[in-house]
């Protein structure tokens, strides 16, 4: 299973920095979870932020002209 490293530590005899995503299994997995060094990793959700396309949920905002 994939885990995100929360604190710098040694995993599988390799130094691992915080913020990296690694594969961990066996006794190392249980020990690192218990110590709070790793947490299960979930893929980030990609959101469509386009505005004004046919399949976008919002209509584009129109700006009024300044009366000069």
C-alpha positions, 0 to 999 in steps of 0.5 A: 500500500502507498503511504505519505511520509509525515516525518523524516525516517528510515524505511526499508534501510533507505532514508526517506524525507517528509512529504514523499510517497512510498510503498511500505509493507510488513512489520515496518508498516505497522510500526511506522503507523503506530509512531505517526511517521506515515499516513495512508496516501490518497490521490488528489481529486482533479477539479475542472475549473474551466468557465464558459465551456458547454460542460462547465457548471458556471456561466461566465460573469459579464462586466459592465462598461464604465460610463466615461 
